[in-house]
Amino acid sequence: MDRLFSEPLARRAGEPYLDKTESDMALELGALRNALLVAGASPEKAGKAAEELAAYQIRFDGCETRLAGFEARVASRFAKVEGDLTLIRWIIGFNLAFTLTILWRVFAH
């Protein structure tokens, strides 16, 4: 289980674009706008398309943040379950040893 939660979601998913800074995003959106202008789109349409893409990027960044929070909660619950399971194993082992000791004393004499 440790390997599952050891690295950020974005890197594990192979999506390095989720780790970009705002300045990186601004440069990419500027590059998109320039590419649309070179392709023949009007400046207004190119700007709107870049803004719309920025809105989607913000939305996906929010989803990634919520997934990271969910991942942390799941990791903590798994850790608690593993701890409880270890305790239960010790209880069962002690109970088995105690029961066998009593049975030995009863039937050995």
N, C-alpha and C positions, 0 to 999 in steps of 0.2 A: 504493500500500500504506500510505502514511503515514496517510491518512484513516481506514482501517479500524481502526487501533489508537490513535487520537489521544485518545479519550475513554473514560471508564469504561464497562464493560459495561452497568450498570444504566441510565445515562442514554441510551446508544445504543439500548437496547431499549425506551425509553419507559416505564420502570418506576421512578418516583421513590420508591416505597415501599421499595426496597432500600437507599436511602441514609439511612433514618431511624435515629434514636438509640434507645437503650433506653427513655428516658423517653417518647419519642413512642409507642413500641410499648406501654408500660404504660398510657398514656392511652387508646390505641385499644382495648386489651383490656378496660380498665375500661368504656369506652363500649359495647363489645360485650356485656359482662356486664349492664350496665344495660338495654340494648335487649332482651336476652333476658328479663330480669326483667319489664320493662314488657309484653312480649309474652305473659307468663303462665307462663314456665318457673320451676321451683323454683330457689331460690338455689344448691342443690348442683349441679343440672344446668347452670345458667348458668355457675357457676364452673368446672366440668369442661370445658364447651365452650370457654371462654376459655383455659383451660390447654392444651387440645388444639390450639387454633389457635396458641398461642404456641410449642408444640413444632414445629408445621409451619413456622412462621416461622423458627425457629432452624435447622431442617433446610435450608430454602431459602437462608438466609443462608450456610450452609456450602457449598452448591452454588455459589452466586455467587462465593464466595471461591476455590473450586477452579477455576472457569471463568476468573477473572481471572488466576490463576497460569498456567493453560494458555495464555491469550492472550499473556501476557508471554513464555513460552517460544517460542511460534509466531512472535512478532514478532522475537525475537532470531535464530531460525533463518532467517527471511526476510532479515534484514539480512546474515547470513553468506553466504547464497546470492547475494544481490545483489553483495556484495564479491567473491566468487569469480568471478561472471560477468564483472565488470569486468576482473579480472585476466586471465581467459581471452581476452577481446576484445583486450586489449593484446598478449598472446602471439601470437594469430593474426595481428594486424596486423603485428607485427614480423617474424614468420615469412614472411608474404606479401611484405613489402617486401624482405627478405633474399633470398628465392627469386627474385623478379623481377630483382633486381640481379645475381645469379649467372647467370641465364638470359640477361640482356642482354649480359653480358660474354662468355659462351660463344658466342652466336650473332651478336653484332655484329662480331666480328673474324674 
